[in-house]
Amino acid sequence: MDLKSSYSNTALNPIYAGSGAVATVSSDGSILATPVLDEINIIQLVPERKTLYTIGNDDEQDITALKLTADSRYLCFVSQAQLLKIFDLQEGKVVRSMKISSPSYVVDSDSTSTLLSIGGTDGSITVVDVENGYVTHSLKGHGGTISSIKFYGKQNSEVWLLASGDTNGMVKIWDLVKRKCIHTVQEHTAAVRGIDFHEFKNDTESELFLISGGRDDIINYWKFNLKKKCTLLKTLPVNQQVESCGFANSEFIYTAGGDAVLQLISLESGKAVKRTHKPVEELFVVGVLSILDHSKLYMVLSDQTLALVNLEKALESESVSIEVESHIAGNHGTIADMNFVGPELDKLALATNSPTLRIIPASMEGGLPIDVELYEGHRDLLNAVDVTEDGLWLSTASKDNTAILWWYQPEYRKFVPYAKFEGHSSAVTAVGLPNVIHRGWPEFILTASNDLTVKKWAVPRPVVSEGNFEMQVVRVSEYTRRAHEKDINALSVAPNDSTFATASYDKTCKIWDLETGEVRATLANHRRGLWDVAFCQYEKLIATCSGDKTIKIWSLDTFSVVKTFEGHTNAVQRCSFINKQTQLVSSSADGLIKIWDCNTGECVKTLDGHANRIWALCVAGDGDLIVSADADGVFQFWKDSTEQERQQHNEQQHLKVEQEQSLQNYLSQGDWTNAFLLAITLDHPLRLFNVLKQSLGSMDDDERKDSRVIFNRELDQTISNLSNEKLLLLMKRCRDWNTNSRTHSVAQRTVRCILLQHNISELSEIPGMVQIVEAILPYSKRHYARVESLVENSYILDYALVEMDKFL
């Protein structure tokens, strides 16, 4: 069987991570801009997910604030270096850069995409004309850092306002037309993080309203005019730290912040009437992004997840719960384990540094897989996942000492919690499901724990109540066995479900009888703790990988080591058989993936695509697709390209044979132009040398007498018409030939031909040409010195011959 020896890869990097800046989205919801430290990703969300631009930051300073203009033409962003930059999405480049007076963490753009306001830590506000790049307003009056800012104004309107709040709780309303502050209020006792305008039109006049929300857990509701009147209508206790707020309509406002909850509050009653579900994980909302005329909102969570809420639908619904329509993952943190799930095995279930099970698309084809499904059930971080072969049953192991079995429901197109298994006294570190399902559901589940035991649990029948599945809780296991002396890192079930294996940090792997729970064998040959264990599907073999940097294959008949694979430079974290057991794939803390030949023990391919420890690795299609994920949350999708590379190699070899035959034909026909051009295209130094050398024998008497003809007139003319790229390549070959006394004469002739046929000043401007000439000169001087020495020695021979003639 042919070995898999070549893989092409596509990376999925975090799109939003490591920055305090809140992401921004276009008003129509089609463009998303997110910071990753000192870079910014501009992503198209519809009609398909794809990265449009990645903006690097030359000063390597973190992005502190960013904002897309309403028309999606410009992205304005500020870095810690106190630089405002404006990126034109149509031109695909930064078109303007300005220095600002102080660091800024809040910016806002007006509805016409004309103005940008920047709130500074020195309490000043700068308003900039986005397109023309000049400052229109410089507003001062705050005594603290500007913590919120909001424009109000419409096209062809004479009223243009700006509201600002600071960390001292002060709120100001500025009239941009008159260039002055018209209202200053101080009713908050903490930083004002949310602020919004609303205009209410009645039969006679329009009334202006403002809300401000702060970290003092209150919303202030104001009515004001453009003169001196500014009345506090209500103070609403919202029972959460407010990080963002806004008007949903004239009757309701929304607030978001603490507890990662968005709630709708009635302005009349002052009470929360609807709210989103509070997540198990300790998160909070850092910002809210409004799209589609405020009909939908993106909640930006502190773990850089974006949750889409249909505000219009929530207002029309009678339910008190606001449902999240979808999620976008900015990053997944550290991925501890993953596996292919779903009826088509086209999704990846992730165990991350979160109590929430995450499921994402398992392919980069068809767009950027940043959508994520979130499933809550555990109360602490996930350690491991396992899945049945059909992808419909999924188990998770958690640090909350439990395991959960999930069942895929086609009608809902999602997983539902089926059963929870409670009984371990410490974190569940590994979990295993049967490979053979006889009765429509897994009949057992195996768990391993930091309490050093393994348990086998009987999985109960489904319980249906009014068409819904109820999650069952199982507290009694079929058996419990003391398994190892140290932490158990992995568990694997044999293909026929007769045995299972556990790998521990006590340097051993144990083989267990699945039915009785008795130990069949202990495999002890590693020098350090074991990280993973994998059964072979086709032979009675098992593989283990260890912190001693090796992978070992064991026979299940003799329980002895069959092969040891050495090559990784750090602990081997994961291993799996591929290609009908003829090969094995491994991943390591050295950031490398290696493909091994099980027969010879040799590494046939090393895949390098990670910069950090690879914790998770899973395989689909017997090795046709390998997915790896590291501690930085970077995924690599490795697709087998062995056959394509083999075909490409065969085509190249066929083309090479044809070209070599053509070269011989040109030489035999004396077609020096085509022979030379083909030889230099093939980039084979010896063939090119032979063409030049053979051309010397083709010179006629006239050409030999002409000192300006180096090879022959035809070839000299061809060299005179070479492009800069080909000239540079020819000079590189001359540099190499010039180091050898047997080939330097052709090199010297070629250099002379180039100097005669080309302008020296133009040659010197070719990048890299001067360095090549400097490398040629020392050897040329040596060759001339050798020739001069030979000439001098020849005088002695002449003298000897003359003296010998005297004796004749």
N, C-alpha and C positions, 0 to 999 in steps of 0.2 A: 504493500500500500504506500502511495506517495505521502511524504511528510509535509505537514504545513510548515512553511518556512518564511512566509512573508505576510505582513499585515499592514494595512493602511489605517490610519487613525484620524479621528475627529474629536476635538476637545470641547467639553462643555465647562466653561469657567463660571465662577460666581459672577452674576451681573450687578449685584448690589451688596456691598459689604464694607465693613471697616471704616465708615465715615459717619460723622454726626449730621451731615446734610440730609435733608428729606428729599426723596425722589420727586420728580415733577412729570406731569402728563399733559398732553395737548388737550384743548377744550373739546375736541371731537373724540378723544380717547384712542386715537390711532398711533400716537408717538409717545414713547416713554423714555425718559432720561434718568439714569441712575449713576451714582458715584461708586467707585471702588478705590478707596484711598485717594491717590492723586490722579486717577483716570476717570473718564466718564463714558458710559455706554449709551448710545442712542439707538433705541430698539423700535422697530415697527411692530405693532400689535395686530393690526388688521391690514389686508386680508389674511396674511400669514405672518407668523412670528419669524423675524430675522433681524440681525444686527446691521444697522445702516452705517454707523460710524463708531469708532473708538477714539476718543480724544485723549492724547497724552498730555501730561503737564511737565514742561521742561524744567520748572523749578522744583519739582518733586515735593511740592507742598500739598497737604490734604485739601480736598474740596470742602468748603464750609457751607455753601449755599448755592442753589441753582434754580433756574426758572425758564420754562419754555414760554415764548410769547403766544398769545391766543391764536394767531394765524399759523403757528408751527413753523414760522420762517427762521426764527433765531432762538438759540439757546444761550442764555446769559448765566455765567457762573463766576463765583468768587473763591479764591484760595486763601490759605493762611498767610501767603506772601503779600496780602492786601492788594491783589490784582483783580480787576474786573475784566473778564474776557467775553467777547461776543462771537459766537460761532454761527455762521450762515449755513443752514441745512441745504440750501439750494447749491451753493458753491462748494460745500464740503470742507470749509476751512475757517480758521479764526480770522475775522475781518477787522477786529478792533481790540485793543488792550489799553486799559486805563488804571492808573494808580489811585486807590481810595485812601481816605484819611485814617481809617482804623479797620481792624478785622470786622467782618460782617457775618452774621449767621441767619439773617432773614432778608429776603428780596421778594418783590412782587412786580407783576407786569399789568398794565391796564388793559381794558377790553379791546382797545383799538391797536394793540401791539406797537404803540408809539413810544410809551414811557416805561422806564424801569426805576423802581425805588429801592434804595439800598440802606438798610438800617445798620448803623455802626455801634461798636462797643463804647465809643466816646459819646454816645447820646445824640449824634447828628444823623440826619437823613439826607441822602443825596439822590436827586431825581435826574435821570439821564435820558437824553433822546437816543433811542436804540439805533435807529438807522444812521443818524448823522454823527453820533458819538460825542456829543457835548453835554455839559451839565446845564440843566434848565432851572433847577432849584437846589439850594443848600439850606436846609431847615435845621435850626438849633433851638433847644429849649428843654430837652429831656435831661434828667440828672443821672440816669442809669443806662445800661445797655439796652438797645432797642431789641425787644423780644417778639414783636408782632407788627405787621404792617399790611395795609389793605387800601387799594384804590377804589374810587367810586366815580363813575362818569360814563357817558355814552357818546356815540358818534353824533356830531353836530349839536352837542349840548353845551350850554354856557356854564353848567355846574360841574366843576372838577374838584373832587375832595380826596384827601388822604388821611386815613386814621392810623395812629401809631400807639403802641403800648410798650412800656419798658419794664425792667426787672424790679423797679420800686413800686409797681402797681399804678403808675400814672398813665392816663390815656389822653391823647391830644387829637383834635380834628383840625386839619389844615385846609384852607381854601387856596388851591393852586393857582387860581386865576388872579386873586388879590395878593398872593404870595405872603400869607400870614396865618397865624394860628387863630382860629375863631372860638375854640372851646378847649379848656383843660379841666379834667376831672380826676380825682384821686379817691376811688372807692374800693380799690383792691389792696390787699395787704401782702401780696406776693406777685411774682412775675405774671404779666398779662401775655398769654400764649395764643389766644384766639380772638379774632375781631372781624366783624362783618357789618355791611350796610344793607338796608332794605328801604325801598321807596313804596309807599302806599298811596294810591291815587283814589280820591273820592270825587264827588260831583263838582266841588268848588276848587280844590287845591290838592297839591301833593304834599305828603308828610314824610319826613325823613326819620328813620330809626337806626339805632346802632346797638349791637350787643358786644360785650367784651367778656371773655372768660379767662380765669386765672388759675394759678396753682394753689389758690386759697379755696378751691372747690366751689366757687360761686360764679354765676352769670349775672351781669348787670345789663338791664334792658333800658335803653335811653331813647328819648324823643327830642329832636333838636331842629333848629332852623339855621339859616345862614347869618343870623344876627347874633343876639346875645342869649337866646333862650336854649337851654339844654337841661332837660328834666329827667331825673331818674324815675322811671315808671315802676320797675320791680327789681328786686334782688332775689335771684333764684338759687337756692342751695341744690346742687346737682349730685352731691355725694360722690364725687370723683375728681381727681386732679385733672383739670382741663388743659389739654394740649392743642385742641382745635375746636372751633365752633362756627356755626353759620346758620343762616336762615334757610329752612326748607321751603317755607311759604310765609304768608302773613300770619298764620296761626301756630306754626310749629318751628322750633329750632332744633338743631342737632348739636350734640357735644360728644367729644371723644377724648380719651386720655388714659387715666388710671384703670387698672383691671382689664385693659385691652378691649373695652366695651364702647360701642357707639350707641347712644340713646337719643330718642326723639322726645322733646319736652314741649308740652302745651304752654303757650304764652299766657293763656287765660287762667289755667289752674296752677301752673308752675310745677306740675308733676311730670315725671317720666311716664310716657304712655307705651312706648315700645323700646326694645333694646336687643342688641345682638347677644349671642351666647358668650359667656365668660369662659375663656379657654382654661384648661388645666394648668398649662405652663404659666409661669409668672412673667407675663408680658405687659406692655402698655402700648397705646397708640401714640406715635410721635408726630403724626400729621394726617390730614385728610385732604384728598385731591378730588375736586369736583369736575365732572365731565358731562357732556350732552345737556347743557342748560340746567345743571344741578339735578338732573333726573337720576344720575348714578354717582356713587362715591367710591373712591378707593381708600380704604383704611391702610395706612402704612404702619406696620407693627415694629416693635423694637428689635425683632429678629430679622428685619428686612424682608418680611413677607407682605405682599399686597393683597388685601381682601376686597373683592368687588361687591358692593351692596347696591341693590336697586331701590333707591329712595322713593321713587314714584310708586312702585309696586307696594312698598312697605306702608305708605300712607293710605293706599286703597284697601289693603288687607285688614281683616278683622283680628288677625292674630297679634298678640302682644310681642311676639318674637320676630326679630328681623333676621331673615335668612341671608347667608353669604352665598352669592352665586358661584364664585370661582376664586381661586387663589393663584397668585404668581409668586414663585420662590425667588427671592434675591440671591440666596445661597442656602445650602443645606448643612452648614457647619461641618463637623467631622463625621464621616460616614463609617460606622463601625462594622456594618454588615449589609448585604443586599442580595436580592434574588429576583428572578424573572417570575412575574405573576400575571393573572388574567387568563381568560379563555384562549386567547391567541398568544399568550406569553410575550406580549408586546409592551409590558409595563415593568417597572422596577420598584420593588418594595424596599424601603430604606429604613435601617435602624440607625438613627443619628443621636447626637447629644441633645435629645429632646424626648419627652414622654409621648409625643405624638407620632403615630405611624405615618410616614410619607410615601406616596406612590406617584411616580413620574413616568412619562413616556420613555421607552427603552431604545429609542433610535433618534439620531440627528436628522434623518431623512424627513423631508416635508416641513421643515421649519425648526425653530429654536425650542427645545423641550423645557420651557420654564414654567408651564402649568403644573400644579401640584394638587393632589388630593390629600386631605388631612383627616386622620381617623384618631379620635381620642378614646382611650380606654384604660391606659396605664397612668400611674401617678408619678412615675420617675423615669429616668432615661432608659432607652431601649439598648439592649446588648446584642441581640441576634434575631434573625428571621429564618424561617424554613418554609418550604412550599411543596405541595404535592406535584406530581408530574403533569397533571392536567391544568395546573395553575389556579384552581378554583378554591383551594384551601390554603390558608396562610396562618402561620403561628409566629408569635412574637414573644421574646423573653425580655424581662425588664428588671431594673434595679429595685422595683417595688416588691420583689420576692414572688412575683406571679408570672404566669404565662397566659396568653389569650389566643384562642383559635378563631380565625375569621373565615367567613364563607362568602363567596362571590354570588351576588344576586343579579342575574341577567336583566330582569325587568327594571331594576334601579341602576344597573351598570355600575355597581359599587360593592364594596365589601361591607358586611355587617358582623358585629361581634357574636360569635356562636356560643363560646364557653370560656370561662375563666377558671384557671387552676391555681388554687391557693394551698399552701402547705409547707413551702420552704421557709427556713428561718433566716435566709440571706438572699442576696441578689441572684436571680436566675441568669446564668451566663450563656447557656446553650439550649437549643430545643431541636427535636427531631420528629418528623412525621413519617408515616408509612409510605412505601413506594407503590404498594399494591392496595387498591381500594375495592373491597368485595361488596359492600352493602350500601354504597352511595355516599358514605361519609367515612372519614378516618376512624378506625376502631380504637386507636390508641395514640397517645402523644408521650414523648420522652422529654424530660427536662433534667438539666444539670445545674448545680448551684455552687455558690461560694461557701455554702455550708458543707461542701465536700461530698455531697450525696447525689445520686441519680434516682429519679422517680419515673415509674411508668404509670400512666393514668388511662383509665377507660373513658372514651369519649361517649357521652350520652346521645340518645336519639334526639332529633329536633323536636322542640316543643312549639306548636303553633297556637297563637291566641289571637283570634279575630284577624287572621291573615297576616299577622306579624310574628316574627321570630323573637323569642325572648332569650336573652343571654343567660345561660345556666352557669351556676357556680359549683365547681367540684372541689371538695376539700379533703377527700380521702383517695389516696393513690392505691394502685394494685400492689405495688411493692416499693420499698425504699432501700437503697443499698449504699453503704459507705464505700465510696469509689476511689478516692485518691487522698494523698497527704497534703496536696496544695491545690490551688484554684484550678477548676476545670475550664479550659478555654474553648473546647469544641466537642461536638457530638455528631456522629454520622450513622445512618441506618443502612444496613446491607441491602442490595438490590432485591433480594427475595424476602426481606423482613425477618430473617431467622436470627440474625445477630445485629449488634450495634457496637460502635467503638467510641471511646472517650479519650481525649488528649488533654494532658494536664501539665501544669507548670512543675510537677514533681519529676519531669523528664521521662515519663512513661506513657504508653498508650495501652489501654486495656480493651480486650475483646469480650463482649458479654453475650450470654444466651438471652435473647429478647423475651422468651416465654417465661423462663424461671428467674432471670436476673442474676444468674451465677456467672462468675468469671471463667472464661474459657482459656484465656492466655494473657500474659503481660509482656508487652514488647518494650524492652529496655536496651537501647543502644545509643541513644542520643546523649550528648554531654550537657545540654541545657534544656530548659522547659520547652514543651510542645505548644504550638499555636493552632495547628489545624490537622485534621485527619480526613481522608477521602477514600471511599471504596471504589474499586474498579467495577464497571458494569458487565464486563465480558469474561473476566478471568478471576480466579481466587487470589486477588492481590489487594493490598491496601497501601496507601501512601501517607506518610507523616512528614510534617515540616517543623523546624525547631529554631530556637534562638541560637543554636550552634552554627547557623548559616547553611545547613544542609537539608536536603529532602531524601527520605529513605523509602524504598519500596520493599514491602514485606510479603512473604508467601503466607497465605492463610492455611496452607497444609502443614508446613513445618514451623511457622511462626519465626522464620529467620529472615535476615536482610538479604534481598536479592540484588538491589542496586543502591548506590549512594550517589546523589547528584551534588556536586560542589561547584560553586561559581558565584553565588551571591556574596556580597561583602558586609551584609548585616542580617539580622534575624529574618527568617522566611515566615511570612504571616499567613499566606494562603496557598493551597495547591489543589489541583483538580486534574483528572484524566481527561484527555480529549482524543479525537481521531481514532475511535475504536480501540482504545487502550494502548495504541502504539506511541502516544506522546503524552507529555504531562506539562501543564502550565503552572507557574509559580509566581508569586509576587512577594516583595520584600520591603523591609524598612529602608533599604538603600534606594527606593524609588524606582526600581527596575522590575520588569516582567520578563521571565525567561521561558522559552519553549524548548522542551527537552525531548530527545529521542530515547524512549524507554529501553530499546534493545542495546544501544551502545553506551547510554549514560551521558552522551555529549549534548551540549547546548547548541541547538541549531539556529536559534534567533534570540536576540535580546531586544526588547521593546522599551524605549526610553521616552517617556512622555510626562513624567511626574517630577516635581521638585521636592516632594516630601514623602513620608512614610505611607505606603499603600496598605490601608486597613482592610479594604473590601475588594473582592474579585468574584465574578460570576461568569458562567459560560453558557452559551446557547448554541443549538445546532451542532453539538459535538465539536465545538471549537470554531465554527464558522464566524461566531461573534463573541468577543470577549469584552467585558466592561470592567473597568477598574476605577476605583475612587480613593482619593488620598485624604490626609489629615487637613488639607486646605479646602476641601470640598470640591476639588477639581475632578471631573469625570473624563475618562478617555474611552471612546468606543472604537475597538480594534476589529476591523473586518478582514477576514481571510482573503488575501489577494495573490495567493500562491499560483493559481492557475493563470490569472491574468499576467502576472510577472513572467511566468514560464513562456506564455504565448508571445509576450513582448520581446523576451530574450531571443526566442526562435526567429521572430521577424527581424530583429536587429542582426542576428547572425547571418540570415539569408541575405539581407541587404548588404552586409559587409562583404560576403562572398561575391555578390554581383559587382560591388564597387571595386574590389580588388581585381576582378577579371577585367573590368573596364579600364582600370589603371594600366594593366599589362598590355591591353589593346592599344591604348594611347601611346605607350612607350614604343611598342613595335611599329606603330605608324608614324612615329616622329611628331606626334601632336603634343608639343611641349606645354602649350597653354592649358589644355584640358587636363593633362597629366599632373601638372603642378597644382592647379586649382583643386582637383580631386584629392591629391595627397595632403594638401593643407586642410581640406575639409575633414578628411578622415582623422586628422590630428595624430598621425602615427609618425614619430620622428625619423625612424629608419627609412620608411618609404619616401618621405619627403627628401631625405638626404640622398637617396639613390637617384631620384629624379634629377636633382641638381647636379650630381656627379656625372650621370650619364649624358646630361645635356652638354657638358664640356667637350665630349667627343664628337658632337654634331656640328661644331663650328667649321665654316669653310675658310679658305685662305684669307678672303677679304676681312672677315670677322676677326681672324687671329691678328691681323695687322692693325686693326682699329683698337686703340687702347681704351676706348670708352665702351666697348662691348665686353661684358664680363662672362656671360654664359653663351647666349646667342641673342640676336636681335629680337626674336619672338618672345623668348622667356624674359628678357630684360624689360620689354614693353609690358608684359603681364605684371611684373613686379611693380612697375611704375603706376599701375592702376589699382593696386591693392587698397582696401579700406584701412582705416586706422586700427580697427580690431585685428585684421589679418596681419598688418605690419607688426603690431605688438607681439602677436603669436610667433611670427617668423623670427623676430629678434630674440625671443625667448629660446627658440630652438638654436639660434646662432650662439647664444650664451652657453648653452649646454654642450654644443659641438666644440666650442672653442677651448674647453677644458682638456681635450684629448688631442695629443700630437698627431694622431692618424686622421682626425676629422677636422682639424682646425683650419686647414687650407680652404675647404668649402665654406666654412663659417666666415673666414676673412673675405672671400669673394662675395658672399651674399651681403655682408655689411657694406662693402664697397659699392655694390650695385644699388643698395637702398640709398646710400648717401649721394650717389650720382643722379638717381632718378627722382629724389624728393628734396624739397626745401628743408634745410636743417632747422630753421626756426620753427617751422610747422611740426617737424618731427618732435622737437623738444616740448611742444605743448601737449603731446599725447600723454595722458596720465600713465605713469609707470615707466615711460620710455627712458628717462634720465637714469633711473635706478638700474635698468638693464645695461645701459651703456657703461655705467660705472663698474658693473660686475664683469663686463667683457674686457675692459682695459688692462687689469693686472695680468691676465693670462696672455693677452696680446703682447704686452711688454716682455713676458717670459719667452714667448715663441720667437720674437725678434732677437732677443739676447742669445738664444740657442743657435739661431741661424748665423748671427754675426760670429759666434764662437766657431762654428763649422767653417765659415769662410776663412777666418784667421788660421785655423788648423790646416786648411787646404794649401796655404802659402808654404808651410813646412814641406808638404809633399812636392810642390813645384821646385823648391830649393833642392830637395834630395834628388830629384830627377835630373836637374841641371848639373849637379855635382857628379852624378853617375855617368853623365855623358862625357865628362872629362877623361874617364878611364877607358872609354871605348876606342 
